Amino acid sequence: TPVRMAKIKNSGDSRCWQGCGERGTLLHCWWDCKLVQPLWKSIWRFLRKLEIDLPEDPAIPLLGIYPKDAPPCHRGTCSTMFIVALFVIARSWKQPRCPMTEEWIQKMWFIYTMEYYSAIKNEDILSFAGKWMELENIILSEVTQTQKDMHGMYSLISGYLPKKYRIPGYNPQNSR
């Protein structure tokens, strides 16, 4: 964090690396900074759409400490969403810009795709579908058709894949 780096380098500059001018403590850089708050607001909006009621508490995404009354069935989905958010924030760490929700969605889609192919290989599609079915619909509703085409964002659960992305001769029903 900027505060630790200021101590290590014996400099007096412990301001946030994002450029907001505040003191750059660990909690500030990951949660309180006005440049990362829009991303966290978007993530909590996604959680509300998934009907997951969690308090906006930094202990949940930063430390993985969930309230006792939080249903354990949602922790896998929430943890993935929070880890991706932390990754996106870290990538824009020393840049004076807000981590974009679009970056978060693209990284979520990448993880979704990798988990899909892993579930197919391990014949564990039901747990994958349980985790991703609702989130897939919400993500696809948030992006434009141009973004879907550009990044190949198509539903893997429902089985719809545009012709240009299909593998010739491959039938998922016969691959079992």
KAKA-V360377 format. One line per field, one symbol per residue. ss: DSSP state (h for helix, s for strand, l for the rest). phi: phi as a letter, one per 20 degrees, with the letter a starting at -180 (. if undefined). A space follows every 50 residues. Layout:
BEGIN
ss: ???
phi: ???
END
This chain:
BEGIN
ss: lhhhhhhhllllllslllllllsllhhhhhhhllllhhhhhhhhhhhhhl lllllllhhhhhhllllllllhhhhhhhhhhhhhhhhhhhhlllllllll hhhhhhhhhhhhhhhhhhhhhlllhhhhhhhhhhhhhhhhhhllhhhhhh hlllllllllllhhhllllllhhhll
phi: .gffffffeldeedfgffnenffefgfffecegfedggfffffffffffe mdecffdffffedmeeffeffffefffffffffffffffffdgddebefe fffffffffffgfffffffffelcfffffffdgffgfffffedfffffff dmecfeffnfbggfdfegnecffeee
END
